[in-house]
Amino acid sequence: MLELFKSLKLDKNSSTPLYIQLSDKIAEMIDNGILLADLKLPSIRRMSSLLNVNSVTIVSCYKQLEIDGYVHSRPGSGTYVAAVLPDRSGNFSDSNVILDELYQSDDLNLINNGHIKINEDTINFASATPQSNLFPVENFKLVLNEVLDRDLGNAFDYQDSQGFYPLRSSVCSLLEKRKIACSEGNVQIISGAQQGIDIIAKALLRQGDYVITESPTYTGAIAVFKSRGAEIADVPLSNDGLNLNILEYNLKKYKPKLIYTIPSFQNPTGISYSNEKRQEILALAERYNAYIIEDDYVSGLDFENMSFTPIKSLDKSDRVIFLKSFSKIFMPGLRLGFMIVPPSLKGYVIEAKHATDISTSGLIQRAFDLYIRKGMWDEHFEIMFDIYRERYNKTVKALDMYLPRNVQFHKPGGGLNIWLDIPSNCLVGSLLKAASAENIVFAPGRIFYSSTPTKLNNVRLSFAAVHTDEIERGIKKLCELISYFDRGESLTGNIPIL
Amino acid sequence: MLELFKSLKLDKNSSTPLYIQLSDKIAEMIDNGILLADLKLPSIRRMSSLLNVNSVTIVSCYKQLEIDGYVHSRPGSGTYVAAVLPDRSGNFSDSNVILDELYQSDDLNLINNGHIKINEDTINFASATPQSNLFPVENFKLVLNEVLDRDLGNAFDYQDSQGFYPLRSSVCSLLEKRKIACSEGNVQIISGAQQGIDIIAKALLRQGDYVITESPTYTGAIAVFKSRGAEIADVPLSNDGLNLNILEYNLKKYKPKLIYTIPSFQNPTGISYSNEKRQEILALAERYNAYIIEDDYVSGLDFENMSFTPIKSLDKSDRVIFLKSFSKIFMPGLRLGFMIVPPSLKGYVIEAKHATDISTSGLIQRAFDLYIRKGMWDEHFEIMFDIYRERYNKTVKALDMYLPRNVQFHKPGGGLNIWLDIPSNCLVGSLLKAASAENIVFAPGRIFYSSTPTKLNNVRLSFAAVHTDEIERGIKKLCELISYFDRGESLTGNIPIL
């Protein structure tokens, strides 16, 4: 075995670093079954003397192999060939995309158990986040470096829990355009919208308190409220927003502290509230002494100029907590967002933020502030708007063309999601399984409910992560499968998995 | 008034940008009282025509003035001279340092109300975090750029909630040296130790559950447990760790789910647990079915080679959650740390992390991983170790020399804090007020208790943020004040503020 390694030839004059040359060769030997699972690789010292290279090269090589999933190290023992080898067809970032929504649901098991595979060729209607090749990495690198040169160590010192003041100021400027009045003192910077919901829950809710949510709604919000020990009283959505009768009934009966709503291009349904409904919900919140979280999910992606009024802009009595992620349609891994907090809650929110993580990363806050100030945010948003609008149009057009007539869908006019009501004899689980065999995935509607849904036959299609050229082919195939199942031609032997 | 602005001369050929030239001039006019509080500045359009410069210049200038605190903008209304002008003697990062520990305590009011001022010349024994000029900004910039070039958009995509796999792997390598066995699967990356405590609380505690803490202890932990609705049963510290009789009594009586402990160089007391006590506490946790959070605050700062055994390394029955911040003595604003989580809790912890903020910033995780892999972390730690050891030695020496004989203090042998037991007729509040008049601050012991402390006469001195050359002067002055108050020469007319 040692002879095998000794025979490896490394080129010290190559521009490829030695450790990469070596890790490539070892990976190849593992791929070809020359080195078998659980085989212990030679120690760092032994290997470096065998190959006559520096031990740092071997350390780096073994680390690289570990990153790539070829080996694992056991502390104090050594480095071993992995038992389960990396799947060369997929990669980290691809398999991660679907996790966005499905992560905390049982459906993750579908992925983990191999029922659903996501790889580079998958047409992924399950993810509502952009593909990473659309991220403005170069510009962000520019502002990061400018901030490091400008702020030096201050960028890494403890930050104000409420957020970097200039960033709060930039947020106010952005909101002016949306007719939302705010001052730096009411802006709370957060590490993404998910954290915002968590902080509000921490500031407002005690075990047993009630929260009103839309039904269906964002899975991450359900998870927070449940984790806080709160009870969820959900209210069904009509095509123009929450059902007001049921809302008022629930407000009277449960006296909830909080109403969680996504009024524009709702996740998952795509529904937007009419302006009248926005007014009425605000009035009800005032009457029954509840706060509203207005989760501004993707209101800017308004492809048909519907210009809905933010509830916050109507809010004269400080009932509305306005919540927005910067990362959602920008760069999800950035973890950055903000809230506009009513003065009555501000102290509690700062305290909750401090107890949560002291502050959001100073470097990220400062870099993003500069990104806004340089006009790059507006510029990037316009680019993304155009891309998403094209994808939206393609998706709607393909659905119009290929969907069986008995399938309902509402054209949202914006956002990232389309919600299908498929025929009840077409089981969503079977459809998902069959689609995934054709390399197409989507999010089953069931996961967006906090309790057992009354309807099981919904599908959320997101077009954010599907390349424009793939949309028609994907929708067409999916529609064929729906027709197929609808005609009762269930694939024999397949047990529905949902 | 408009004439006044019109007369301003800007140099278009200067290397100083026009907006900076202009904001400097306006700031000067405000400083000199030429422009008074609440005066509305000319609109962007008006100002740009008055000065014959691009409107972008005016936008940037007003923004700069806002960042510097000279003006504030009212949405839809205009830009106004601020009523409270910036204090030129302090700056953002300095005034922020003390916030570290005092933030959530009433003592913040002392700062806000102007009783305690922190500026560049303050000898700050209140902060246990390093000065920002010690941060390795250049090296971190290097790894950030390398990661951006290497990972491109992947650095900003959704990340695994458990953490970036290679970073978890690097954490395991670091822990091997400490004889703590772990695998990537048990490492949870967190946005700082504070978030770790919050996530554990979320995963384990329901309202009304009991938690055992040391008394006194880290204020941030108290805040988390209280926010979760948990009851705190605190246990006093002896010189070698928790009082075991009271610990067992509380375990029997309250059946707590969790014991929160900082066994090495405890915050705030500096006390370290004997190795025997570590064993016994672990045995008690097993017997009474509680988990232990071992907060590894600064165990590496072991200046006298006491080589305490981490409780986690003794943990055969997976009772211990090992918690460590990377940011604490590195760069606090980075917000990065990790936990080793027992397999029985792992699922709950990942779920709680996901509901908290989905994941920690991908860019920061990847950059820090590379920082470790390049050996920069070990290198930087050694530099900081030497600096802190020198400051520790200076502090202890000065205390030995200048403290009145009736003041007790325990030499911790490591860490960042020294805990003084001052004579009870020297009120800590009066001492703090008098010291701050001499430009010296410290943390009053009272804030580290979850309920009314039995003793009020403690002081925590941290030497992390005090320049080595300032230590002797600061300690000497502080000791003089203690003697002064102890002799009963209370400053007449001063009402004690604590």
Interface residues (C-beta under 8 A of the other chain):
Chain A: S60 K63 E66 I67 H72 S73 R74 P75 G76 F92 S93 N96 V97 L99 D100 Y103 Q104 T129 Q131 S132 N133 L134 F135 V137 F140 K141 L144 N145 L148 L152 G153 N154 A155 F156 D157 Y158 Q159 D160 S161 Y165 P166 S169 C172 S173 L175 E176 A181 C182 S183 E184 S191 G192 Q194 Q195 D198 K202 R206 Q207 G220 A223 V224 S227 G229 M331 P332 G333 L334 R335 E351 A352 H354 A355 T356 D357 I358 S359 T360 S361 G362 L363 I364 R373
Chain B: S60 K63 E66 I67 H72 S73 R74 P75 G76 F92 S93 N96 V97 L99 D100 Y103 Q104 T129 Q131 S132 N133 L134 F135 V137 F140 K141 L144 N145 L148 L152 G153 N154 A155 F156 D157 Y158 Q159 D160 S161 Y165 P166 S169 C172 S173 L175 E176 A181 C182 S183 E184 S191 G192 Q194 Q195 D198 K202 R206 Q207 G208 G220 A223 V224 S227 G229 M331 P332 G333 L334 R335 E351 A352 H354 A355 T356 D357 I358 S359 T360 S361 G362 L363 I364 R373
